[in-house]
């Protein structure tokens, strides 16, 4: 199979080739390895390759034989390293498949490696000390976003058609926007994180993937949705498949448009123009679009502080477990300065502080619920700016404490955390490009459990303004 052929198909397309006998799983795996060899030295997205296991492959599975990569955090494959992008976790080998890994296997996905993540997934860029910066296939001098930056860069460059990703404050949507991909963050309780990862940042974190087509993300959600017994959050599956919704007309939607970010930031001109173009596109498709000014219900400072408390307190037992397993102490020798600062701050968060942070979460969730009684969707830019130059994000990080690092993360991506705090579905759709050739994503958010509204709209947008023909300069199919 030639690389230009391999990269021309999405995941479902490759699986169909396998089912018809046009290719074998071994041929697909070989193409993925050659694609990785062709582009990974330029983008540093894949940090380790593993042998593929063809022995139990179900050729009737939705993604039968499709090469796949998992992020170096939140999911584990038995017998393979899982290091959380950290020197503290370096060399750690997982003993079991996590629950989500078993679902990936059942879907037919052939996992052959892991992608880079910032340390502990605590950034919206991917520039860890352990493996170095992941570079954007559209411009290797800029960030691919994070924390699923390795996954996004690998998909955007054609190594795989889709890859595992996680999202606790925008980590699916930010890299999708940065690299020109589709990224869906499901509703809280739609996909099980457990039991090992439990709630992931007290319910803020979810898992799915990034892809080049809407239908791949929809089909992936069909494969991995569902909960285990005793789940703390349960969002029941609908009586239809998510894949079926991609081709269903969304009807006339009420869409609110938020231009100014919750922190008062305004998008840069290129992003603002893209937002205006998106509004015109939506209106041409028959939707009712109007300016909106959503209220968080708390100040931006209180919002950031609450998230810092939840995030950093959750980080403490995670780092303590890694330290115990590795026999290494948590210090600047094993952790980056920002991660260590967040760990140290987390140790000071009292039970009363944590309960207060959860109360902020409750207030924000209630306000979001009221917003989506008025609108079917909220449109914002995914990011207020185009992808940053590598090195900019971590500037002066040694001078920041835990709340200060959280504030920087939220400054970089102020539109995305609301969906995590409120547990809402949200997606980044690659609807624009800057004059400098960098992708610009538009974020759509919907009410709780209304993932179908987003997928129906995404399918309509993909047909009206297709992005699949765009190819970055670093592309395995060249």
C-alpha positions as CSV (number, residue, x, y, z in Angstrom):
1,X,0.0,0.0,0.0
2,X,1.5,3.3,-1.0
3,X,1.5,6.1,1.5
4,X,-0.5,8.5,-0.6
5,X,-3.2,5.8,-0.7
6,X,-3.0,5.1,3.0
7,X,-3.3,8.7,4.0
8,X,-6.2,9.3,1.7
9,X,-8.6,7.3,3.8
10,X,-10.1,8.0,7.3
11,X,-10.3,5.2,9.8
12,X,-13.6,3.8,8.7
13,X,-12.4,3.9,5.1
14,X,-9.3,1.8,6.0
15,X,-11.5,-0.7,7.9
16,X,-13.7,-1.1,4.9
17,X,-10.7,-1.8,2.7
18,X,-9.7,-4.6,5.1
19,X,-13.2,-6.1,5.2
20,X,-13.4,-6.3,1.4
21,X,-10.0,-7.9,1.3
22,X,-8.3,-5.0,-0.6
23,X,-5.6,-4.8,2.2
24,X,-4.6,-6.8,5.2
25,X,-4.1,-5.7,8.7
26,X,-0.3,-6.3,8.3
27,X,-0.3,-4.0,5.2
28,X,-2.0,-1.2,7.1
29,X,0.4,-1.6,10.0
30,X,3.4,-1.5,7.6
31,X,2.0,1.7,6.0
32,X,1.6,3.3,9.4
33,X,5.1,2.5,10.4
34,X,6.4,4.0,7.1
35,X,4.2,7.1,7.6
36,X,5.7,7.5,11.1
37,X,9.2,7.1,9.8
38,X,8.6,9.7,7.1
39,X,7.3,12.5,9.3
40,X,7.8,11.8,13.0
41,X,11.5,13.0,13.0
42,X,10.1,16.5,12.0
43,X,7.2,16.7,14.5
44,X,8.2,14.5,17.4
45,X,4.7,13.3,18.0
46,X,5.2,9.5,18.6
47,X,7.5,8.7,21.6
48,X,7.5,4.9,21.3
49,X,6.5,2.2,18.8
50,X,5.2,-1.2,19.9
51,X,4.6,-4.5,18.0
52,X,1.0,-4.8,16.7
53,X,-1.0,-7.8,17.8
54,X,-3.0,-9.3,15.0
55,X,-3.9,-12.5,16.8
56,X,-7.3,-11.5,18.2
57,X,-8.4,-9.1,15.5
58,X,-12.1,-9.1,14.8
59,X,-12.5,-8.3,11.1
60,X,-16.1,-7.3,11.7
61,X,-15.3,-4.6,14.2
62,X,-15.9,-1.0,13.2
63,X,-12.2,-0.1,13.0
64,X,-10.9,-3.5,12.2
65,X,-7.1,-3.3,11.5
66,X,-6.9,0.5,11.7
67,X,-3.5,1.7,13.1
68,X,-4.0,3.6,16.3
69,X,-2.0,5.5,18.9
70,X,-2.7,6.1,22.6
71,X,-1.7,9.2,24.6
72,X,0.9,8.7,27.2
73,X,-1.6,9.4,30.0
74,X,-5.0,8.1,31.3
75,X,-5.0,4.8,29.3
76,X,-2.6,1.9,29.6
77,X,-1.7,-1.2,27.6
78,X,-0.5,-4.2,29.5
79,X,3.3,-4.7,29.2
80,X,3.9,-1.3,27.7
81,X,5.4,1.9,29.2
82,X,3.1,4.6,30.5
83,X,5.1,7.6,31.8
84,X,2.7,10.6,31.9
85,X,5.3,12.6,30.0
86,X,7.4,12.9,33.1
87,X,10.9,12.0,34.3
88,X,9.2,10.9,37.6
89,X,7.3,8.2,35.7
90,X,10.1,7.3,33.2
91,X,10.3,3.6,32.6
92,X,7.0,2.8,34.3
93,X,5.4,-0.3,32.6
94,X,1.7,-0.9,32.9
95,X,0.6,-4.4,34.2
96,X,-2.9,-4.3,32.9
97,X,-5.0,-3.0,30.0
98,X,-7.2,-0.1,31.3
99,X,-10.9,-0.3,30.7
100,X,-10.7,2.1,27.8
101,X,-7.9,0.0,26.3
102,X,-10.1,-3.1,26.2
103,X,-12.7,-1.0,24.3
104,X,-10.2,0.1,21.8
105,X,-9.2,-3.5,21.2
106,X,-12.8,-4.5,20.8
107,X,-13.3,-1.7,18.3
108,X,-10.6,-3.4,16.1
109,X,-8.1,-0.6,16.6
110,X,-4.5,-1.9,16.4
111,X,-2.5,0.2,18.9
112,X,1.2,0.4,17.9
113,X,2.6,3.2,20.0
114,X,2.0,6.2,22.3
115,X,2.0,9.9,21.7
116,X,3.7,12.7,23.6
117,X,1.9,14.7,26.3
118,X,3.0,17.6,28.5
119,X,4.0,16.4,31.9
120,X,0.9,15.0,33.8
121,X,-1.2,16.6,31.0
122,X,-0.8,19.9,32.9
123,X,-0.6,22.3,29.9
124,X,-2.3,23.2,26.6
125,X,1.0,22.9,24.7
126,X,3.1,19.7,24.4
127,X,6.7,20.6,25.3
128,X,7.8,18.1,28.0
129,X,11.3,17.9,29.2
130,X,11.2,14.1,29.0
131,X,10.8,13.9,25.2
132,X,11.0,17.5,23.9
133,X,8.6,19.6,22.0
134,X,6.0,18.2,19.7
135,X,5.9,20.4,16.5
136,X,2.9,21.4,14.5
137,X,2.8,19.8,11.0
138,X,1.5,23.1,9.6
139,X,4.6,25.0,10.9
140,X,7.2,23.2,12.9
141,X,8.1,26.3,14.8
142,X,4.8,26.5,16.5
143,X,2.9,24.4,19.1
144,X,0.6,21.6,18.2
145,X,-1.4,22.4,21.3
146,X,-2.0,20.2,24.3
147,X,-2.3,18.2,26.2
148,X,-3.1,15.8,23.4
149,X,-0.6,17.6,21.1
150,X,1.3,14.4,20.2
151,X,-2.0,12.7,19.1
152,X,-3.1,15.7,17.1
153,X,0.3,16.2,15.3
154,X,0.3,12.5,14.5
155,X,-3.2,12.5,12.9
156,X,-2.6,15.9,11.2
157,X,0.6,14.6,9.6
158,X,-1.0,11.4,8.4
159,X,0.6,8.8,10.6
160,X,-2.8,7.6,11.8
161,X,-6.4,8.6,10.8
162,X,-7.4,9.1,14.4
163,X,-5.8,8.8,17.9
164,X,-6.7,8.7,21.5
165,X,-7.0,12.0,23.4
166,X,-8.1,13.3,26.7
167,X,-9.7,16.6,27.7
168,X,-9.8,18.2,31.2
169,X,-9.8,21.9,30.2
170,X,-9.6,21.7,26.4
171,X,-7.0,19.1,25.7
172,X,-8.9,17.5,22.8
173,X,-10.2,20.8,21.4
174,X,-7.0,22.9,21.7
175,X,-4.7,20.6,19.7
176,X,-7.5,19.9,17.2
177,X,-7.8,23.6,16.6
178,X,-4.1,24.0,16.4
179,X,-3.6,21.3,13.8
180,X,-6.7,21.5,11.7
181,X,-8.6,18.5,13.0
182,X,-12.0,17.6,14.4
183,X,-12.1,17.2,18.1
184,X,-15.1,16.1,20.2
185,X,-15.3,16.3,23.9
186,X,-18.2,14.1,25.1
187,X,-20.5,14.8,27.9
188,X,-19.4,13.9,31.4
189,X,-20.3,10.3,32.1
190,X,-20.5,9.3,28.5
191,X,-17.2,7.4,28.4
192,X,-15.9,5.5,31.4
193,X,-12.5,6.6,32.9
194,X,-12.4,3.9,35.5
195,X,-11.7,2.3,37.6
196,X,-8.0,3.2,37.8
197,X,-8.4,6.8,36.8
198,X,-11.8,7.2,38.5
199,X,-13.2,10.6,37.9
200,X,-10.1,12.4,36.5
201,X,-9.9,15.8,38.2
202,X,-13.2,15.2,40.0
203,X,-15.2,14.9,36.9
204,X,-13.5,17.6,34.8
205,X,-11.7,15.1,32.5
206,X,-13.1,13.0,29.7
207,X,-11.6,10.8,27.0
208,X,-12.1,10.2,23.3
209,X,-9.9,11.2,20.4
210,X,-9.0,13.5,17.5
211,X,-9.7,12.7,13.9
212,X,-9.7,14.1,10.4
213,X,-13.4,13.3,9.8
214,X,-16.5,13.8,11.9
215,X,-17.6,10.2,11.2
216,X,-14.5,8.7,12.7
217,X,-15.0,10.6,16.0
218,X,-18.7,9.6,16.0
219,X,-17.9,5.9,15.4
220,X,-15.2,6.0,18.1
221,X,-17.8,7.3,20.6
222,X,-20.1,4.5,19.6
223,X,-17.3,2.0,20.4
224,X,-16.2,3.4,23.7
225,X,-19.3,4.9,25.3
226,X,-20.9,3.1,28.3
227,X,-20.1,2.9,32.0
228,X,-18.8,0.3,34.4
229,X,-20.8,-0.7,37.5
230,X,-20.4,1.9,40.3
231,X,-19.5,4.8,38.0
232,X,-19.8,8.2,39.8
233,X,-21.2,9.8,36.7
234,X,-23.6,8.1,34.3
235,X,-24.8,9.5,31.0
236,X,-26.9,6.9,29.3
237,X,-26.4,6.0,25.6
238,X,-29.2,7.1,23.2
239,X,-31.4,4.8,21.1
240,X,-29.4,5.6,18.0
241,X,-25.8,5.4,17.0
242,X,-23.6,8.5,17.0
243,X,-22.4,7.6,13.5
244,X,-25.9,7.7,12.2
245,X,-26.3,11.3,13.4
246,X,-23.5,12.7,11.2
247,X,-25.7,12.5,8.1
248,X,-28.9,13.8,9.8
249,X,-29.8,17.4,9.2
250,X,-29.6,19.3,12.4
251,X,-32.7,21.5,11.7
252,X,-32.8,25.2,12.5
253,X,-30.6,25.7,15.5
254,X,-30.6,28.6,18.0
255,X,-26.9,29.5,18.2
256,X,-25.5,32.1,20.6
257,X,-22.1,33.7,19.6
258,X,-19.6,34.6,22.2
259,X,-16.8,36.8,20.8
260,X,-15.2,38.1,24.0
261,X,-13.7,35.3,26.2
262,X,-14.8,34.9,29.8
263,X,-11.6,36.5,31.0
264,X,-12.3,39.6,28.8
265,X,-9.8,38.7,26.1
266,X,-10.8,39.4,22.5
267,X,-9.7,37.2,19.6
268,X,-6.9,38.3,17.4
269,X,-8.0,39.7,14.0
270,X,-7.4,36.4,12.1
271,X,-9.6,34.5,14.6
272,X,-12.2,37.2,14.7
273,X,-12.5,37.2,10.9
274,X,-12.9,33.4,11.0
275,X,-15.6,33.7,13.6
276,X,-17.5,36.2,11.4
277,X,-17.2,33.9,8.5
278,X,-18.5,31.0,10.6
279,X,-21.6,33.1,11.6
280,X,-22.3,33.8,7.9
281,X,-21.9,30.1,7.1
282,X,-24.3,29.2,9.8
283,X,-26.9,31.7,8.7
284,X,-26.6,30.5,5.1
285,X,-27.4,27.0,6.4
286,X,-30.6,28.4,8.0
287,X,-29.6,28.7,11.6
288,X,-30.7,31.6,13.9
289,X,-27.5,33.2,15.2
290,X,-27.2,36.0,17.7
291,X,-24.7,37.6,20.0
292,X,-24.6,36.1,23.5
293,X,-22.9,37.1,26.7
294,X,-22.8,33.9,28.9
295,X,-22.3,34.4,32.6
296,X,-20.1,32.0,34.5
297,X,-21.9,32.9,37.7
298,X,-18.6,33.7,39.4
299,X,-15.7,36.0,38.6
300,X,-13.0,34.8,36.3
301,X,-10.5,34.9,39.2
302,X,-12.8,32.7,41.3
303,X,-13.2,30.3,38.4
304,X,-9.5,30.0,37.8
305,X,-8.8,29.6,41.6
306,X,-11.4,26.9,41.9
307,X,-10.0,25.0,39.0
308,X,-6.5,25.3,40.4
309,X,-7.6,23.8,43.7
310,X,-9.3,20.9,42.0
311,X,-6.5,20.2,39.6
312,X,-3.6,20.6,42.0
313,X,-5.2,18.6,44.8
314,X,-5.9,15.8,42.4
315,X,-2.3,15.9,41.3
316,X,-0.9,15.2,44.7
317,X,-1.8,11.5,45.0
318,X,-1.0,10.9,41.4
319,X,2.6,12.2,41.9
320,X,2.9,10.4,45.2
321,X,2.0,7.1,43.6
322,X,4.5,7.7,40.8
323,X,7.2,8.6,43.3
324,X,6.5,5.5,45.3
325,X,6.5,3.2,42.3
326,X,9.7,4.7,40.8
327,X,11.6,5.1,44.0
328,X,12.3,8.7,43.0
329,X,11.5,11.8,45.0
330,X,9.3,14.6,43.7
331,X,11.8,17.4,43.0
332,X,13.2,19.5,40.2
333,X,15.3,16.5,39.3
334,X,12.2,14.6,38.4
335,X,9.5,17.2,37.8
336,X,9.3,20.4,35.7
337,X,9.1,23.6,37.7
338,X,5.4,24.2,36.9
339,X,4.4,20.7,37.8
340,X,6.3,20.8,41.1
341,X,4.7,24.1,41.9
342,X,1.2,22.7,41.2
343,X,2.1,19.6,43.4
344,X,3.3,21.8,46.2
345,X,0.2,24.0,46.0
346,X,-2.1,21.0,45.9
347,X,-0.6,19.8,49.3
348,X,-1.9,23.1,50.8
349,X,-5.5,22.7,49.6
350,X,-7.6,21.9,52.6
351,X,-10.8,19.8,52.6
352,X,-12.8,23.1,53.1
353,X,-11.0,24.7,50.2
354,X,-11.8,21.7,48.0
355,X,-15.5,21.8,48.9
356,X,-15.6,25.5,48.1
357,X,-14.1,24.8,44.7
358,X,-16.8,22.2,44.1
359,X,-19.4,24.8,45.0
360,X,-18.0,27.0,42.3
361,X,-18.3,24.1,39.9
362,X,-21.9,23.8,40.9
363,X,-22.6,27.5,40.4
364,X,-21.0,27.4,37.0
365,X,-22.9,24.3,36.0
366,X,-26.2,25.8,37.0
367,X,-25.5,29.0,34.9
368,X,-24.5,26.9,31.9
369,X,-27.7,24.9,32.3
370,X,-29.8,28.1,32.1
371,X,-27.8,29.2,29.0
372,X,-28.7,26.1,27.1
373,X,-32.4,26.5,27.9
374,X,-32.0,29.6,25.7
375,X,-29.7,28.2,23.0
376,X,-29.1,24.9,21.3
377,X,-25.4,25.7,20.8
378,X,-22.9,28.3,21.9
379,X,-20.3,29.3,19.2
380,X,-16.9,30.7,20.2
381,X,-13.4,30.5,18.8
382,X,-11.7,27.5,20.2
383,X,-8.7,29.7,20.9
384,X,-8.3,33.5,21.0
385,X,-5.1,33.3,19.0
386,X,-3.3,31.2,16.4
387,X,-0.9,28.6,17.7
388,X,1.9,30.1,19.7
389,X,5.6,29.8,19.0
390,X,7.3,27.0,20.8
391,X,8.9,28.2,24.0
392,X,6.4,31.0,24.6
393,X,4.1,29.0,26.9
394,X,6.7,28.0,29.4
395,X,8.4,31.4,29.6
396,X,9.2,32.3,33.3
397,X,7.4,29.2,34.6
398,X,9.9,28.9,37.5
399,X,8.3,32.1,38.9
400,X,4.8,30.7,38.9
401,X,2.9,28.9,41.7
402,X,0.1,26.4,41.2
403,X,-2.7,29.1,40.7
404,X,-0.3,31.1,38.5
405,X,0.3,28.1,36.2
406,X,-3.4,27.4,36.1
407,X,-4.0,31.0,35.2
408,X,-1.5,30.8,32.3
409,X,-3.2,27.7,31.0
410,X,-6.6,29.3,31.1
411,X,-5.2,32.5,29.6
412,X,-4.0,30.5,26.6
413,X,-7.4,28.8,26.2
414,X,-10.1,30.7,28.0
415,X,-13.1,29.5,25.9
416,X,-12.7,25.8,26.6
417,X,-12.7,25.1,30.4
418,X,-16.4,25.9,30.8
419,X,-17.5,22.7,29.1
420,X,-15.3,20.7,31.5
421,X,-16.5,22.3,34.6
422,X,-20.1,22.0,33.6
423,X,-19.7,18.6,32.0
424,X,-21.0,19.6,28.7
425,X,-20.3,18.3,25.2
426,X,-18.1,20.5,23.0
427,X,-16.2,20.3,19.8
428,X,-13.6,22.1,17.7
429,X,-14.3,22.3,14.0
430,X,-11.5,23.2,11.6
431,X,-13.4,25.9,9.6
432,X,-10.6,28.4,8.8
433,X,-7.0,29.1,8.0
434,X,-5.0,32.2,8.8
435,X,-3.2,34.1,6.0
436,X,0.0,32.6,7.4
437,X,-1.3,29.0,6.8
438,X,-2.2,28.1,10.4
439,X,-5.4,26.3,11.3
440,X,-8.2,28.1,13.2
441,X,-10.8,26.1,15.0
442,X,-14.3,27.1,16.0
443,X,-15.8,25.7,19.2
444,X,-19.4,24.7,19.5
445,X,-20.9,23.7,22.9
446,X,-24.3,22.2,23.6
447,X,-26.4,21.4,26.6
448,X,-25.7,18.4,28.8
449,X,-26.0,15.0,27.0
450,X,-26.7,16.8,23.7
451,X,-23.7,15.3,21.9
452,X,-26.0,14.4,19.0
453,X,-26.8,18.1,18.4
454,X,-23.1,18.7,17.9
455,X,-22.5,15.7,15.6
456,X,-25.4,16.6,13.4
457,X,-24.2,20.2,13.1
458,X,-20.6,19.0,12.6
459,X,-21.7,16.7,9.7
460,X,-23.5,19.6,8.1
461,X,-20.5,21.9,8.4
462,X,-18.2,19.2,7.1
463,X,-20.3,18.9,4.0
464,X,-20.7,22.7,3.5
465,X,-17.1,23.7,4.2
466,X,-15.0,20.5,3.8
467,X,-11.6,20.6,5.4
468,X,-10.3,17.1,4.5
469,X,-8.6,18.2,1.3
470,X,-6.2,20.5,3.2
471,X,-2.8,19.1,3.7
472,X,0.0,20.5,6.0
473,X,3.5,20.9,4.7
474,X,4.6,17.9,6.9
475,X,2.4,15.1,5.4
476,X,3.2,11.4,5.2
477,X,1.3,11.1,1.9
478,X,3.6,13.5,0.0
